[in-house]
């Protein structure tokens, strides 16, 4: 019983003390071109599961960077058998994130059949046995037609597609900051810092295990579809979605961040097991090539408290034990650094 209450107390501490102030990745859309190390395109006119009417292209006519903003431009034109064009950008395969704070400052067009979105999909969407909705989807911002309301929705699989969504008053034609805060216990959606949706995902409740896996970011401006309906004579073309920035913050540990995962040639750090633990836990990692490896432990304030590994290691899979019998119970972080790769994860010691 004592341990049970300690776990509850530690979870409360995580929620009340966590500060997403450590920027782990951003695109501020400076310069004159879209950064191809951050973004790739979905291309085509398949309807994208929603009977959308546009053909997504990678042409500068549909997406470009200008005056510090990403511009996604929907146009009425005949192109590859479709009557409209637009763009859909994503970080898939380049930037994936597990937990953290994800936000973007966006100004959107409105009109019958216009559907801008800022959202995330599970990295494993194309893996066998996953797909949609089992991969998980987090719609941080969606807006349809001329509605006065912003939509935020989470989609996942629980013996079939289930969702949790809410709306909030918002004039999307003005710049707003749309955000998501995501940790092991919950996903929260925000409009200009005001929370309007929260979903419990602790211990995979309601089959939410997909929300504990990496996701990537998407930005798009759809035309038509089953939800907004088709454009009509009142719909303005061309029209543009402006994105000032996209930023991802990890939990500030004073040393690094939880929440960032990028392409790293196979190098990976796993979650410790068991977690929570008493006295000893196992940490696993993989090295694709010989590397100088540092594996250290930090307390909740970011103070270094122990070194588990500090050696040059050959390529391979490794496990290391952390014997914490001499440390007080609480929240700790372990950080793996190997060459340019660095990642931090959280563990909970029970006493």
Buried (B, 14 or more C-beta within 10 A) or exposed (E): EEEEEBEEEBBEBBEEEBEBEBBBBBBBBEEEEBBEEBBBBBBBBEBBEEEBBBBBBBBEEBBBBEEEBBBBBBBBBEBEEBBBBBBBBBBBEBBBBBBBBBBBBBBBBBBBBBBBBBBBBBBBBEEEEBEBBBBBBBBBBBBBBEBEEBBBBBBBBEEEEBEBBBBBEBEBEEBBBBBBBBBBBBBBBBBEEEEBBBBEBEEEEEBBBBBBBBBBBBBBBBBBBEBBBBBEEEBEBBBBBBBBBBBBBBBBBEBBBBBBBBEBEEBBBBBBEEBBBEEEBBBBBBBBEEBEBBBBBBBBEEEEBBEBBEEEBEEEEBEBEBEBEEBEBBBBBBBBBBBEBBBBBBBBBBE
